[in-house]
Amino acid sequence: MPQNGPTDSAEIFDRALRRKRRDRAARRYEGFIREHMLEGIGERLAGVTREFHDVLDMGSFAGGFELPGASITRIDAGAAFAAQAGGVQADEDRTPFPENSFDLVVSIGVLDQINDVPGALSIARRALRPDGLFLGAFLGAGTLATLRSVFLHAEGERPVARFHPQIDVRAAGDLLTRAGFALPVADVETLTVRYSSIFSLLGDLRGMAATNLLPGTPPLTRGTLARAAQAFAERADPDGKTPERFEIVYLTGWAPDESQPKPARRGSAVASLAEALKGKN
């Protein structure tokens, strides 16, 4: 597999920093959000009445995704996570696999941190055999709304870009279609977690390798952090805990195959909408 290259100046995320943050998180991994995603992926997989034998786990963290009887190839951008999972260190959007290599590809918790999301999805689609399944989950638009708000307040008239752009559920579905998946489905689930302080939240984000990866971001000052902490506390419920929102976007798509149902041809309906509405009047 190719080695990770330098960061392109046009890229959203600093690739070297992402590897560093993932290696740091591997030492004290906080995986409760990803565990929730794993449950969601498992529920969707349980509704599929077929067996999968060759699986690609794109962005494996330390592992976690299991499928009895299947052979699982794991890759992660972080060397420590890849080693813990028994996989290979590689960027998800820069690692082409031979076509028709897998009948299932999963990506759980990383698509929101990949520079070339369309590229990663295209790699997954080409790696799938015909009628192979892709399942993904990631943190989408609306995640960390409270944290974003308090930092905007804390930095006043000159806020620093500390949060990367997020993908909403509609755009996620479009990305599946753009990558060539058939029968694309995107849905979203809201998970609310309540924190006793902003520092508990920031600790969780460090532990799940979900902190800022934008290149060139200046470090937080003590004053900014203190004002953000105060604003976070002011948003607390009566019991002193502040709710924070995580929006989990789930993706389902299939590699095209002749056996799959086809959408009806436009104009092929037996009855027109106008005729159907006449009976309602």
C-alpha positions in Angstrom: 0.0 0.0 0.0 1.3 3.5 -0.7 2.8 5.6 2.0 1.0 8.7 3.2 2.2 11.8 1.4 2.6 15.4 2.6 -0.3 17.6 3.2 -1.6 19.4 0.1 -2.1 23.1 0.7 -5.6 22.9 -0.7 -6.7 20.1 1.7 -9.0 20.8 4.7 -7.1 18.6 7.2 -3.5 18.4 8.2 -2.7 14.7 7.5 0.4 14.6 9.7 -1.5 16.2 12.6 -4.4 13.7 12.1 -1.9 10.8 12.4 -0.4 12.4 15.5 -3.8 12.9 17.1 -4.9 9.4 16.4 -1.7 8.0 18.0 -2.3 10.2 21.1 -5.9 9.0 21.3 -4.8 5.3 21.0 -3.0 5.6 24.4 -6.3 6.6 26.2 -9.0 5.8 23.7 -12.5 7.1 24.6 -14.8 5.1 22.3 -18.4 5.5 23.5 -19.5 7.5 20.5 -18.0 5.0 18.1 -19.5 2.2 20.2 -22.9 3.8 19.6 -22.1 3.9 15.8 -21.0 0.2 15.9 -24.4 -0.7 17.4 -26.2 1.3 14.6 -24.1 -0.4 11.9 -24.8 -3.8 13.6 -28.6 -3.1 13.5 -28.4 -2.2 9.8 -26.3 -5.3 9.0 -28.7 -7.5 10.9 -31.5 -6.5 8.4 -29.5 -7.9 5.5 -30.3 -11.5 4.7 -27.0 -12.6 3.2 -23.5 -13.6 4.3 -20.3 -11.6 4.0 -16.9 -13.2 3.8 -14.4 -10.6 2.8 -14.6 -7.3 4.7 -12.7 -4.0 4.6 -12.8 -1.8 7.7 -11.8 1.7 6.6 -10.7 3.7 9.6 -10.6 0.8 12.1 -9.4 2.6 15.3 -8.3 -0.2 17.6 -10.8 -2.6 16.0 -14.3 -3.1 17.4 -16.1 -4.1 14.3 -16.5 -7.9 14.2 -18.3 -10.3 11.9 -18.1 -14.0 12.8 -16.7 -16.1 10.0 -15.5 -13.2 7.9 -12.0 -12.2 7.0 -11.5 -8.5 7.9 -8.8 -6.2 6.4 -8.3 -3.1 8.6 -6.7 0.2 7.8 -6.3 3.3 9.9 -4.4 6.6 9.4 -2.9 6.2 12.9 0.0 3.8 13.3 -1.0 2.9 16.9 -4.6 2.2 16.1 -3.6 0.1 13.0 -1.2 -1.9 15.1 -3.8 -2.5 17.9 -6.3 -3.7 15.3 -3.8 -5.9 13.5 -4.1 -3.8 10.4 -2.2 -1.4 8.2 -1.5 2.3 8.5 -2.9 4.1 5.5 -5.1 7.1 4.6 -8.6 6.1 3.6 -8.7 8.4 0.6 -5.2 7.4 -0.7 -5.3 3.6 -0.6 -6.7 1.9 -3.7 -7.5 -1.8 -3.4 -7.9 -4.2 -6.3 -11.4 -4.1 -7.7 -14.0 -6.7 -6.6 -11.9 -7.5 -3.5 -14.6 -7.3 -0.8 -18.3 -8.0 -0.4 -18.7 -5.6 2.6 -16.9 -2.3 3.4 -17.5 -0.4 6.6 -16.3 3.0 7.7 -17.2 3.9 11.3 -16.3 7.2 12.8 -13.8 8.7 10.3 -15.5 10.1 7.2 -15.8 13.5 8.7 -12.0 13.8 9.1 -11.0 12.6 5.6 -9.8 15.2 3.1 -11.3 13.6 0.0 -14.6 12.0 1.1 -15.8 11.4 -2.5 -12.4 9.8 -3.2 -12.7 7.5 -0.2 -16.2 6.5 -1.1 -15.2 5.8 -4.7 -12.3 3.6 -3.5 -14.8 1.7 -1.3 -17.2 1.3 -4.2 -14.6 0.0 -6.6 -13.2 -2.4 -4.0 -16.7 -4.0 -3.6 -17.8 -6.9 -5.7 -21.1 -6.5 -7.6 -24.0 -6.3 -5.1 -21.5 -5.7 -2.3 -22.6 -3.5 0.6 -21.1 -0.3 2.0 -22.1 0.8 5.5 -20.8 4.1 7.1 -21.3 6.2 10.1 -19.7 9.6 11.1 -20.4 12.8 13.0 -22.3 15.2 10.7 -23.7 18.7 10.6 -25.0 20.0 14.0 -22.5 18.1 16.0 -20.9 20.1 18.9 -23.4 23.0 18.5 -22.9 24.1 22.1 -19.1 24.0 21.9 -19.1 25.9 18.7 -21.3 28.6 20.2 -19.3 29.1 23.4 -16.1 29.5 21.4 -17.7 32.0 19.1 -18.7 33.9 22.3 -15.3 33.6 23.9 -13.3 34.9 20.9 -15.6 37.9 20.3 -15.2 39.9 17.1 -12.2 37.9 15.8 -13.2 34.2 16.1 -10.6 31.6 15.0 -11.6 28.7 12.7 -11.4 25.8 15.2 -14.2 23.6 13.7 -14.1 22.1 10.3 -17.0 22.1 7.9 -19.5 19.3 8.5 -21.5 17.1 6.1 -25.3 17.1 6.5 -27.4 14.1 5.8 -28.6 15.3 2.4 -25.1 16.0 1.2 -24.1 12.6 2.5 -26.7 10.9 0.3 -25.5 12.9 -2.7 -21.9 11.8 -2.0 -23.0 8.1 -2.2 -24.7 8.7 -5.6 -21.6 10.6 -6.8 -19.4 7.7 -5.9 -21.5 5.3 -8.0 -23.5 3.5 -5.3 -26.9 2.0 -6.1 -29.9 2.2 -3.7 -28.2 4.9 -1.6 -29.7 5.7 1.8 -28.6 8.3 4.4 -30.2 8.9 7.7 -29.3 10.7 10.9 -29.6 10.0 14.7 -29.1 12.6 17.5 -27.1 11.6 20.5 -27.1 14.0 23.5 -24.4 13.7 26.1 -24.4 15.9 29.3 -21.1 17.2 30.7 -20.2 18.6 34.1 -17.7 21.0 32.4 -16.2 22.0 29.1 -13.0 20.2 30.2 -14.8 16.9 30.4 -16.0 17.4 26.8 -12.6 18.4 25.5 -11.1 15.3 27.2 -13.6 13.1 25.4 -12.8 14.7 22.1 -9.1 14.2 22.6 -9.8 10.5 23.6 -11.8 9.9 20.4 -9.3 11.7 18.1 -11.9 14.3 17.3 -10.1 17.6 18.1 -9.3 20.3 15.6 -7.3 19.1 12.5 -7.3 22.4 10.5 -3.8 23.4 9.5 -2.3 26.5 11.1 -4.9 27.0 13.8 -3.4 29.2 16.6 -3.4 27.6 20.1 -6.1 28.5 22.6 -5.2 31.2 25.1 -6.0 30.9 28.7 -8.4 33.8 28.5 -10.3 32.3 25.6 -10.6 28.9 27.3 -11.7 30.5 30.6 -14.4 32.5 28.8 -15.6 29.5 26.9 -15.7 27.4 30.1 -17.8 30.1 31.8 -20.2 30.3 28.8 -20.5 26.5 28.7 -21.3 26.4 32.4 -24.0 29.1 31.9 -25.8 26.7 29.5 -26.0 24.0 32.1 -29.3 22.4 33.3 -30.4 22.8 36.9 -28.2 19.8 37.9 -25.1 21.6 36.7 -24.6 19.5 33.5 -24.5 21.0 30.0 -26.0 19.0 27.1 -23.9 18.6 24.0 -25.2 17.2 20.7 -23.6 14.6 18.4 -25.4 14.1 15.1 -24.5 10.6 13.7 -25.0 10.2 10.0 -25.4 6.6 8.7 -24.8 5.7 5.1 -25.9 2.6 3.2 -25.1 1.9 -0.5 -24.6 -1.1 -2.8 -22.2 -1.8 -5.6 -24.3 -1.9 -8.7 -25.5 -5.2 -10.0 -28.1 -6.4 -12.6 -30.0 -8.3 -9.9 -30.9 -5.1 -8.0 -34.4 -3.4 -8.3 -34.4 -0.6 -10.8 -36.4 2.7 -10.3 -39.4 3.0 -12.5 -38.9 4.7 -15.8 -40.3 8.2 -15.8 -43.8 8.3 -17.5 -44.3 4.6 -17.0 -47.0 4.9 -14.3 -50.4 3.4 -15.2 -52.4 6.3 -13.6 -51.4 10.0 -13.7 -51.2 12.1 -10.6 -53.9 14.4 -12.0 -56.3 11.6 -12.4 -55.6 10.3 -8.9 -56.3 13.8 -7.4 -59.6 14.1 -9.2 -61.1 11.5 -6.8 -60.0 13.6 -3.8 -62.2 16.6 -4.9 
